[in-house]
Each structure stands twice: as structure tokens, then as C-alpha cells.
Amino acid sequence: MKNPEKIIFLPGATGRADFWQPMSDHVNHPAQRKLLGWPGFGDVPARSDVQGFDGLVDLVLAEIDRPCALVAQSMGGAVALRAALARPALVTHLVLCVTSGGVDMAGVGAQDWRPDFFAANPSLPRWFESYAEDLAPRLGAVTAPALLLWGDNDPISPVAVGQRLQGLLPNARLHMHPGGGHDLAHRHAQVLAPLVDAHLRG
């Protein structure tokens, strides 16, 4: 497995690049950093070529110009997995944190985050909430090793989702952080960064 030359951080439904700033600050790997924000979300200007989930995937694919690791939060995990399937020769590692995208959430007790989220964030694009693609049948083709970061106190993406992904991805390791919620990677970045470092170097 190649060593990543670039680490691309992907946000969740808020689209905020600064979600990953604490993790980026604490990870010691020498690769270049790219913290993406989703166009049309928050303070990132909208783009005519990003009007749906496929546009987000294309945005990430355009950044994969060398061996890259993808570090993704929540729904950003589905974008990362789509990109890894499209660029297997260049996506060296995956770090997926409490991702609620890409697998069927039925039967795992997950809370529907969308009504409260969009009530609190009425200006965000609504197309994000309708994404429902099930990537499970394709995940066996993901070649990059994956570190799955979960908390045991996350009603949006329960540990059962991480366990399901661990079973679907050929080379995945699940780490559960006690007491961690859906903001796990931001709130506990300093504690989790050594795990990310070890994964990217290993």
C-alpha cells in the first residue's frame, strides 16, 4: 500500500471544512492537507456544477491528483466510498467517522437526523437529505484499508453501523470511543489523532 501524499478531509451534512481542523492540527503525518467544504453550504460559495450528491463526488475526484487518504465525517463517508471505488489506484487509506451514508440504516436503531437538522439549518441545500444509495453490494471492491471511528453514544450512527461496514469492507478495523457522539472526530480529535496517524503510516 502506498503512503499518502495528500490527506483530503470531507465534512458531513453541515458542509463545514473547519469541522476537521482540530484533527488536521493533531495528525503528524507529513502529507499535504486539504480540508474541503461543500459548495452552497455555510460560507462556501455555491457552484453550478455541484447541485447534488454526484457533484460532491466529482469535487473530491478532482482533488485526487496523487496518492491520497480520505478522512470523512458522517454523510461524507458515502462520498469517500464512492471516490475510493472510482479511484482505487490513488486512494491509499480511508478513515470513516460515524458515517451514516453508504449502507442501509434500517434495523440498527438509528435516529432520523434530518427533520431537526434542516429545521436548525434552513438555508442548506435540501438535496443532501434525499441521498439513499446503498453501496453495500459494491464495498467488497474497496481496496484501501479503512479505519472506522465510532462512539458508543451516537443515536444518529450507532455502533451497529460501524460493525456492518467492518463486515462489508475487505480491510477494515473498527475503533469505538467510549462516550463519543456524532461530533466524535471534532470533540476528541487529540485522542483519536494518534490512531489516524498509525493507520496512515501502516
C-alpha positions in Angstrom: 0.0 0.0 0.0 1.3 3.4 -1.0 2.0 6.1 1.5 -0.5 9.0 1.1 0.9 12.2 -0.3 -2.3 14.2 0.4 -5.0 13.9 3.1 -8.4 15.1 2.0 -10.9 15.8 4.8 -14.6 15.6 3.9 -17.3 17.1 6.1 -20.8 15.8 6.9 -24.1 17.4 6.3 -23.1 20.8 7.6 -20.5 21.0 4.8 -18.1 22.9 7.1 -14.4 22.4 6.4 -13.4 23.6 9.8 -15.0 20.5 11.4 -11.8 18.7 10.7 -9.4 21.4 11.7 -8.6 20.0 15.1 -7.9 16.6 13.7 -5.7 18.1 10.9 -3.8 20.0 13.6 -3.1 16.9 15.7 -2.2 14.4 12.9 1.5 14.4 12.4 1.7 12.7 9.0 3.7 14.8 6.6 1.2 14.6 3.7 -0.4 17.8 2.4 -3.8 18.6 3.9 -6.9 19.6 2.0 -10.0 20.5 4.1 -13.0 20.5 1.8 -16.2 22.4 2.4 -19.3 21.6 0.4 -20.2 24.4 -2.2 -23.5 26.1 -1.2 -23.2 25.0 2.4 -22.3 27.6 5.1 -19.8 30.2 3.9 -18.6 28.1 0.8 -19.9 29.8 -2.4 -22.3 27.7 -4.4 -21.2 26.2 -7.7 -23.3 25.4 -10.7 -21.6 22.1 -11.2 -22.4 20.9 -7.6 -26.2 20.5 -7.4 -26.4 17.0 -6.0 -24.5 14.1 -4.4 -22.8 13.2 -7.7 -21.4 16.7 -7.8 -19.8 16.2 -4.4 -18.2 13.0 -5.6 -16.8 14.8 -8.7 -15.5 17.6 -6.5 -13.5 15.0 -4.4 -12.3 13.1 -7.5 -10.9 16.4 -8.9 -8.7 16.6 -5.7 -7.4 13.1 -6.0 -4.4 14.0 -8.2 -1.8 11.8 -6.4 -1.9 9.1 -3.7 -4.5 10.3 -1.3 -6.1 9.3 2.0 -9.7 10.3 2.5 -10.9 11.2 6.0 -14.7 11.6 6.2 -17.4 12.5 8.7 -20.9 11.1 8.6 -22.6 11.6 5.2 -19.1 12.5 3.8 -18.3 8.8 4.3 -20.6 7.9 1.4 -18.7 10.5 -0.8 -15.4 9.0 0.3 -16.5 5.4 -0.5 -17.8 6.4 -3.9 -14.4 8.1 -4.6 -12.5 5.1 -3.4 -14.4 2.9 -5.8 -13.8 5.3 -8.6 -10.1 5.8 -7.9 -8.7 2.5 -6.4 -5.2 3.1 -7.6 -4.9 6.5 -5.9 -7.0 6.2 -2.7 -4.5 4.7 -0.3 -6.4 4.8 3.0 -9.8 5.6 4.4 -10.8 7.0 7.8 -14.6 6.9 8.1 -16.1 8.5 11.2 -19.7 7.8 12.3 -20.7 7.6 8.7 -24.4 7.3 8.1 -24.1 7.1 4.4 -23.5 4.3 2.0 -25.2 1.4 3.9 -28.8 0.6 4.7 -29.6 2.1 8.1 -32.7 0.0 8.6 -32.8 -2.2 11.6 -29.9 -0.6 13.5 -31.9 1.8 15.7 -30.6 5.0 14.0 -32.3 8.3 14.8 -33.6 10.2 11.7 -31.4 13.3 11.9 -33.0 15.2 9.0 -36.1 16.9 10.4 -34.2 18.6 13.3 -31.1 19.3 11.3 -32.9 21.1 8.5 -35.1 22.9 10.9 -31.9 24.3 12.5 -30.2 24.9 9.2 -33.0 26.1 6.8 -30.5 27.6 4.3 -28.7 24.4 3.5 -29.4 22.7 0.2 -32.2 20.1 0.7 -30.9 17.6 -1.9 -28.4 16.3 0.7 -31.2 14.8 2.8 -32.7 12.7 -0.1 -29.5 10.7 -0.7 -30.4 7.0 -0.2 -27.9 5.0 -2.3 -27.0 1.6 -0.8 -23.3 1.0 -1.5 -23.2 -2.3 0.4 -23.1 -4.6 -2.7 -20.1 -2.7 -4.0 -18.0 -2.3 -0.9 -16.2 -5.6 -1.3 -14.3 -3.9 -4.2 -12.8 -1.2 -1.9 -9.1 -1.9 -1.8 -7.9 0.8 0.6 -7.6 -0.1 4.3 -10.2 1.6 6.4 -10.2 2.8 10.0 -13.7 3.1 11.3 -14.1 5.6 14.2 -17.3 5.3 16.2 -18.7 6.4 19.6 -21.0 4.4 21.8 -23.3 7.4 22.4 -24.3 8.4 18.9 -28.0 8.0 18.1 -27.5 9.1 14.5 -25.0 6.5 13.6 -25.0 3.7 16.2 -22.1 1.3 16.6 -24.1 -1.3 14.7 -23.5 0.8 11.5 -19.7 0.6 12.1 -19.9 -3.1 12.6 -21.9 -3.5 9.4 -19.3 -1.6 7.5 -16.5 -3.6 9.1 -18.1 -6.7 7.7 -18.6 -5.3 4.3 -15.1 -3.7 3.7 -12.3 -6.2 3.0 -9.7 -4.5 5.2 -11.4 -2.5 7.9 -10.7 -2.0 11.6 -13.3 -0.6 14.0 -12.4 1.6 17.0 -15.1 2.6 19.4 -14.5 5.6 21.7 -16.4 5.4 25.0 -19.0 8.2 25.3 -18.4 9.5 21.8 -21.3 11.1 20.0 -21.8 12.3 16.4 -19.2 15.1 16.8 -16.6 12.5 17.9 -13.9 13.4 15.5 -14.1 17.1 16.3 -14.5 16.9 20.1 -12.0 14.1 20.6 -9.5 14.9 17.9 -6.5 15.0 20.1 -7.2 11.5 21.4 -8.1 10.0 18.1 -5.3 11.6 16.0 -2.6 9.0 17.0 -4.9 6.3 15.7 -5.3 8.1 12.4 -1.5 8.6 12.2 -0.8 5.0 12.9 -3.3 4.0 10.2 -1.9 6.3 7.6 1.6 5.1 8.3 0.8 1.4 8.5 
